[in-house]
Amino acid sequence: MAKGLRRRLFLVSGISVMACGAATQALALDASQWSLGWDSMPQAVQPGPWTFFTADEGAAVEALADRLIPSDDLSPGGKDVGVAVYIDRQLSGPFGRDAGLYMQPPFADGLPGQGPQSPLTPAERYRKTLSALDSFCKSAYLGKSFVDLSGDEQDKLIAQMEAGTLALQGANAKAFFQLLWQNTKEGFFADPIYGGNREMAGWKMIGFPGTHYDYSDWIDKHNQPIPLQPVGIADHPDWSQPTAQS
Amino acid sequence: MATTLPHKDVAIIGLGWTGSILAYELATAGLDVIAIERGPWRDTATDFPPTWAQDELRYGVRLDLFQRPAQSTMTLRNKISQTALPVRQFSSFLPGNGLGGAGVHWNGMNYRFLPTDYQLRTHVTQKYGAKAIPDDMTIQDFPMTYEELEPHFDRFEKLAGISGKAGNLNGQIQPGGNPFEGPRSAEYPNPPNRQPYGATLFAKAAAELGYHPFPVPSANLSQPYTNTLGVAMGQCTFCGFCERFGCGNYAKSSAQTCVMPALVRQKNFTARMNANVTKINLDSTGKKATGVTYVDDTGAEFIQPADMVAVCAFSFNSVHLLLLSGIGQPYDPVANTGQVGRNFAYQCTSSVLVQLPKDTKLNPFVAGGAVGTVIDDFNGDNFDHTGLGFIGGGVLQATSTGGRPITQISAFKDTPKWGAGWKQAMQDNYQTIYPLGTQGNVCAYRDAYLDLDPTYKDPYGSPLLRLTFDWHPNELKMSAYITEKLAGIGKAMGATRIESAPRTGPYTVVPYQTTHTTGGAITGDSPSNSVVNKYLQSWDVSNVFVFGASAFPQNSGYNPTGTVGGMTYFAIDQIKSQYLKNPGPLVPA
């Protein structure tokens, strides 16, 4: 971040590039992994305890992610590839606060085509819905939490959330499902620097080689496999340990 | 209390393609020029280095290069009878921000509109009769012709190093190019890009069907190039991170890669970054601009006096600023009076998913933003519209821009949405589904327009822009027709399965469709039908010029940048040769 701010104070051959007063710094400091809109490198997610979730919330999201992306021959499951770690770090960062979005009232439901209109931030939506889901499970399944249910029971609840037929107290289950599924896909497929896609498991499943910069040799070699090992922003399976372990 | 700054000859609002070109031309003509840009300074080496520019989450999903809705957004409704609500996060279109603007994150498809597109109303009326134009369709002719613009298209293409193959050189049809294009005075400055597998299948199938495939004219350079300003550019490496991303290798044309290295050497040029122009100031007559007011990122307000003001923002923002500044009469669709905000248009896109046999290796990650093959057989009036019930058309394209896994893996509608079935489909589809697309025209209508929202405000306390827009029967019929043609090509590619998604109503602000928003400050031959004259000069305040796609009277079935570039140089020529010698209206009202 210092690099980004410093660079904007320079003077070059008659151009004064002015910037960086208090508001810019506030915006820049409002980011944990990169400075919003600035030329800062992303910071790798570090292993360690949850930064946003409580222990119960984290366990529930791990269980949800493991049903959305189950472990099978194609890849490890959502929990093992770090989807919940990814979501946890996102929720404690600018994404969790809807940083940069237009969040001025009045809020109205509107038409579907008018786009998201909720005053709830992603962090608030996770907190609220996970709590409501826990209450629902405890009441419907004799004191059990979501994590204690069988895979089939969990799938059934997820399908109900997806369809909008699960009535959760004080929470919109369908809107939560959409957010959770979007974030789960991100945690499976985003660069491993963000804490998910551990050992590039998501990329390996589909055969995406990651952030190679030059395919000039391959553009006109048609319809044949490209035997490149996947590479990420910060790591390569041959160079280092995975970036984040919870 | 605003601080008044020293006078400048020219204040330019927005430092993207048009702002940087204008700044260069006027600074080298000896004028003292300041460009005031709302977003940050961005350079290739510091902001898009190949070490971390290819970050799908940050740029492709979180949209880090784009305008922040918190800073400025607009409200949306489909119909005048509805209440508009704010676009809280961008999705359908993605306005740029910062140095380079939308020219940083574009894919780089660089077309000229067809000659008939510039005389659309006249052409349609002459060929199909006045009844072919519905009463509520407010299309009109550009006040300039393709022939007038041609040298300026050429100039922009040479600035940007566009890679392509001419289809019509001085009236002679050229094999391998677009035979429908207007006559070009010169070949493209660079040869076309090499083609990935999916595009070659499309080209073969289209040719077999009797169509005329050609490589998309591209601002992803096919070879190293030194442009007309002496700026050296690199060669596209097909990394597959182009749209929504900056290019780390100086291979995508933009203000950064084509103009800034020459512009920053001009001692009479100043760039003011992170400075948001809130108003163009007028004198007591309301007929002359005295400069602009802007707010920097500490909240401090400044008055920048200037003899000439050029509005070079993204199309929405240019119209917004005119409305906030009281330049021109706001359009009222009910009374049908006023011009500012009138004739907003967009583009009507659609897709066809083409699944190829199981062992196919499309290698979708080997891609560029504008690397692939297109046909123009169903664009504009390149095909007979008799009895079709619509006017216009669009490019049909095989230009998949990457295999980025969060956002770019195609799936049929019946694919499981999650779980083991979803995983299997992602693995199966990644190498085998090629997404084809159309980019259809959108006509102008009486009820598609921009004005100020009565409820929602930006951080400076100004009303947000309000967009009222929906699809009309013309565009939906057009989309159904050309999407069916596209599916025909898909079948001929050897598809094992095809799924077509022609555009259907209503217009929705999610998901992403295209950032080609146009109109609102349109060009015309009279103050009674336009905001600016043919040289993009305000009819009402003659020392204000408004550049960019906000000047299009309606939108054609092409990406707009090439036309914007040509219109920019066309206006600049007149400004330099006439206006600077004798400031005043360049066209009598």
HADDOCK unambig.tbl for C-alpha pairs under 7 A between the chains (distance, minus, plus):
assign (segid A and resid 13 and name CA) (segid B and resid 265 and name CA) 6.33 0.50 0.50
assign (segid A and resid 13 and name CA) (segid B and resid 267 and name CA) 6.47 0.50 0.50
assign (segid A and resid 14 and name CA) (segid B and resid 267 and name CA) 4.78 0.50 0.50
assign (segid A and resid 14 and name CA) (segid B and resid 269 and name CA) 6.97 0.50 0.50
assign (segid A and resid 14 and name CA) (segid B and resid 270 and name CA) 6.89 0.50 0.50
assign (segid A and resid 15 and name CA) (segid B and resid 264 and name CA) 6.56 0.50 0.50
assign (segid A and resid 15 and name CA) (segid B and resid 269 and name CA) 6.30 0.50 0.50
assign (segid A and resid 15 and name CA) (segid B and resid 270 and name CA) 4.69 0.50 0.50
assign (segid A and resid 15 and name CA) (segid B and resid 271 and name CA) 6.08 0.50 0.50
assign (segid A and resid 16 and name CA) (segid B and resid 270 and name CA) 5.91 0.50 0.50
assign (segid A and resid 16 and name CA) (segid B and resid 271 and name CA) 6.17 0.50 0.50
assign (segid A and resid 16 and name CA) (segid B and resid 272 and name CA) 6.95 0.50 0.50
assign (segid A and resid 17 and name CA) (segid B and resid 271 and name CA) 5.79 0.50 0.50
assign (segid A and resid 17 and name CA) (segid B and resid 272 and name CA) 5.65 0.50 0.50
assign (segid A and resid 17 and name CA) (segid B and resid 273 and name CA) 6.12 0.50 0.50
assign (segid A and resid 18 and name CA) (segid B and resid 272 and name CA) 5.69 0.50 0.50
assign (segid A and resid 18 and name CA) (segid B and resid 273 and name CA) 5.78 0.50 0.50
assign (segid A and resid 19 and name CA) (segid B and resid 273 and name CA) 5.95 0.50 0.50
assign (segid A and resid 19 and name CA) (segid B and resid 274 and name CA) 5.84 0.50 0.50
assign (segid A and resid 20 and name CA) (segid B and resid 297 and name CA) 6.72 0.50 0.50
assign (segid A and resid 21 and name CA) (segid B and resid 297 and name CA) 5.71 0.50 0.50
assign (segid A and resid 21 and name CA) (segid B and resid 298 and name CA) 4.82 0.50 0.50
assign (segid A and resid 22 and name CA) (segid B and resid 298 and name CA) 5.28 0.50 0.50
assign (segid A and resid 23 and name CA) (segid B and resid 297 and name CA) 5.27 0.50 0.50
assign (segid A and resid 23 and name CA) (segid B and resid 298 and name CA) 5.17 0.50 0.50
assign (segid A and resid 24 and name CA) (segid B and resid 297 and name CA) 5.87 0.50 0.50
assign (segid A and resid 36 and name CA) (segid B and resid 64 and name CA) 6.42 0.50 0.50
assign (segid A and resid 37 and name CA) (segid B and resid 64 and name CA) 5.26 0.50 0.50
assign (segid A and resid 37 and name CA) (segid B and resid 65 and name CA) 5.81 0.50 0.50
assign (segid A and resid 39 and name CA) (segid B and resid 46 and name CA) 6.12 0.50 0.50
assign (segid A and resid 39 and name CA) (segid B and resid 47 and name CA) 4.57 0.50 0.50
assign (segid A and resid 41 and name CA) (segid B and resid 52 and name CA) 6.92 0.50 0.50
assign (segid A and resid 67 and name CA) (segid B and resid 419 and name CA) 6.27 0.50 0.50
assign (segid A and resid 68 and name CA) (segid B and resid 418 and name CA) 5.35 0.50 0.50
assign (segid A and resid 68 and name CA) (segid B and resid 419 and name CA) 4.68 0.50 0.50
assign (segid A and resid 69 and name CA) (segid B and resid 418 and name CA) 6.87 0.50 0.50
assign (segid A and resid 69 and name CA) (segid B and resid 419 and name CA) 5.15 0.50 0.50
assign (segid A and resid 69 and name CA) (segid B and resid 420 and name CA) 6.72 0.50 0.50
assign (segid A and resid 70 and name CA) (segid B and resid 419 and name CA) 6.04 0.50 0.50
assign (segid A and resid 70 and name CA) (segid B and resid 420 and name CA) 6.19 0.50 0.50
assign (segid A and resid 100 and name CA) (segid B and resid 68 and name CA) 5.26 0.50 0.50
assign (segid A and resid 100 and name CA) (segid B and resid 69 and name CA) 6.15 0.50 0.50
assign (segid A and resid 100 and name CA) (segid B and resid 70 and name CA) 5.05 0.50 0.50
assign (segid A and resid 101 and name CA) (segid B and resid 68 and name CA) 6.32 0.50 0.50
assign (segid A and resid 101 and name CA) (segid B and resid 69 and name CA) 4.86 0.50 0.50
assign (segid A and resid 101 and name CA) (segid B and resid 70 and name CA) 4.79 0.50 0.50
assign (segid A and resid 101 and name CA) (segid B and resid 88 and name CA) 5.68 0.50 0.50
assign (segid A and resid 101 and name CA) (segid B and resid 89 and name CA) 5.62 0.50 0.50
assign (segid A and resid 102 and name CA) (segid B and resid 69 and name CA) 4.91 0.50 0.50
assign (segid A and resid 102 and name CA) (segid B and resid 70 and name CA) 4.18 0.50 0.50
assign (segid A and resid 102 and name CA) (segid B and resid 88 and name CA) 4.55 0.50 0.50
assign (segid A and resid 102 and name CA) (segid B and resid 89 and name CA) 6.77 0.50 0.50
assign (segid A and resid 103 and name CA) (segid B and resid 88 and name CA) 6.61 0.50 0.50
assign (segid A and resid 110 and name CA) (segid B and resid 85 and name CA) 7.00 0.50 0.50
assign (segid A and resid 113 and name CA) (segid B and resid 507 and name CA) 6.73 0.50 0.50
assign (segid A and resid 113 and name CA) (segid B and resid 508 and name CA) 3.85 0.50 0.50
assign (segid A and resid 113 and name CA) (segid B and resid 509 and name CA) 5.51 0.50 0.50
assign (segid A and resid 113 and name CA) (segid B and resid 510 and name CA) 6.50 0.50 0.50
assign (segid A and resid 114 and name CA) (segid B and resid 76 and name CA) 6.46 0.50 0.50
assign (segid A and resid 114 and name CA) (segid B and resid 77 and name CA) 6.98 0.50 0.50
assign (segid A and resid 114 and name CA) (segid B and resid 85 and name CA) 6.60 0.50 0.50
assign (segid A and resid 114 and name CA) (segid B and resid 87 and name CA) 6.97 0.50 0.50
assign (segid A and resid 114 and name CA) (segid B and resid 508 and name CA) 6.21 0.50 0.50
assign (segid A and resid 114 and name CA) (segid B and resid 509 and name CA) 5.67 0.50 0.50
assign (segid A and resid 115 and name CA) (segid B and resid 87 and name CA) 6.67 0.50 0.50
assign (segid A and resid 115 and name CA) (segid B and resid 509 and name CA) 5.85 0.50 0.50
assign (segid A and resid 115 and name CA) (segid B and resid 510 and name CA) 6.01 0.50 0.50
assign (segid A and resid 116 and name CA) (segid B and resid 88 and name CA) 6.78 0.50 0.50
assign (segid A and resid 117 and name CA) (segid B and resid 88 and name CA) 6.92 0.50 0.50
assign (segid A and resid 185 and name CA) (segid B and resid 406 and name CA) 6.34 0.50 0.50
assign (segid A and resid 186 and name CA) (segid B and resid 406 and name CA) 5.97 0.50 0.50
assign (segid A and resid 189 and name CA) (segid B and resid 405 and name CA) 5.91 0.50 0.50
assign (segid A and resid 189 and name CA) (segid B and resid 406 and name CA) 5.70 0.50 0.50
assign (segid A and resid 190 and name CA) (segid B and resid 56 and name CA) 6.67 0.50 0.50
assign (segid A and resid 190 and name CA) (segid B and resid 57 and name CA) 5.77 0.50 0.50
assign (segid A and resid 190 and name CA) (segid B and resid 406 and name CA) 6.87 0.50 0.50
assign (segid A and resid 191 and name CA) (segid B and resid 55 and name CA) 6.81 0.50 0.50
assign (segid A and resid 205 and name CA) (segid B and resid 427 and name CA) 6.28 0.50 0.50
assign (segid A and resid 206 and name CA) (segid B and resid 426 and name CA) 6.64 0.50 0.50
assign (segid A and resid 206 and name CA) (segid B and resid 427 and name CA) 4.61 0.50 0.50
assign (segid A and resid 206 and name CA) (segid B and resid 430 and name CA) 6.22 0.50 0.50
assign (segid A and resid 208 and name CA) (segid B and resid 365 and name CA) 6.98 0.50 0.50
assign (segid A and resid 211 and name CA) (segid B and resid 54 and name CA) 5.89 0.50 0.50
assign (segid A and resid 212 and name CA) (segid B and resid 239 and name CA) 6.69 0.50 0.50
assign (segid A and resid 213 and name CA) (segid B and resid 50 and name CA) 6.68 0.50 0.50
assign (segid A and resid 213 and name CA) (segid B and resid 237 and name CA) 6.94 0.50 0.50
assign (segid A and resid 213 and name CA) (segid B and resid 239 and name CA) 5.07 0.50 0.50
assign (segid A and resid 214 and name CA) (segid B and resid 237 and name CA) 4.78 0.50 0.50
assign (segid A and resid 214 and name CA) (segid B and resid 238 and name CA) 6.39 0.50 0.50
assign (segid A and resid 214 and name CA) (segid B and resid 239 and name CA) 5.60 0.50 0.50
assign (segid A and resid 215 and name CA) (segid B and resid 237 and name CA) 5.61 0.50 0.50
assign (segid A and resid 215 and name CA) (segid B and resid 238 and name CA) 5.54 0.50 0.50
assign (segid A and resid 215 and name CA) (segid B and resid 239 and name CA) 6.10 0.50 0.50
assign (segid A and resid 215 and name CA) (segid B and resid 366 and name CA) 6.04 0.50 0.50
assign (segid A and resid 216 and name CA) (segid B and resid 237 and name CA) 5.04 0.50 0.50
assign (segid A and resid 216 and name CA) (segid B and resid 238 and name CA) 6.37 0.50 0.50
assign (segid A and resid 219 and name CA) (segid B and resid 194 and name CA) 6.92 0.50 0.50
assign (segid A and resid 219 and name CA) (segid B and resid 195 and name CA) 6.64 0.50 0.50
assign (segid A and resid 219 and name CA) (segid B and resid 196 and name CA) 5.28 0.50 0.50
assign (segid A and resid 219 and name CA) (segid B and resid 366 and name CA) 6.17 0.50 0.50
assign (segid A and resid 220 and name CA) (segid B and resid 194 and name CA) 6.78 0.50 0.50
assign (segid A and resid 220 and name CA) (segid B and resid 195 and name CA) 6.36 0.50 0.50
assign (segid A and resid 220 and name CA) (segid B and resid 196 and name CA) 5.77 0.50 0.50
assign (segid A and resid 222 and name CA) (segid B and resid 196 and name CA) 6.92 0.50 0.50
assign (segid A and resid 222 and name CA) (segid B and resid 197 and name CA) 5.14 0.50 0.50
assign (segid A and resid 223 and name CA) (segid B and resid 197 and name CA) 6.53 0.50 0.50
assign (segid A and resid 223 and name CA) (segid B and resid 360 and name CA) 6.08 0.50 0.50
assign (segid A and resid 223 and name CA) (segid B and resid 361 and name CA) 4.52 0.50 0.50
assign (segid A and resid 223 and name CA) (segid B and resid 362 and name CA) 5.93 0.50 0.50
assign (segid A and resid 224 and name CA) (segid B and resid 361 and name CA) 5.66 0.50 0.50
assign (segid A and resid 225 and name CA) (segid B and resid 361 and name CA) 6.41 0.50 0.50
assign (segid A and resid 233 and name CA) (segid B and resid 51 and name CA) 6.45 0.50 0.50
assign (segid A and resid 233 and name CA) (segid B and resid 52 and name CA) 5.60 0.50 0.50
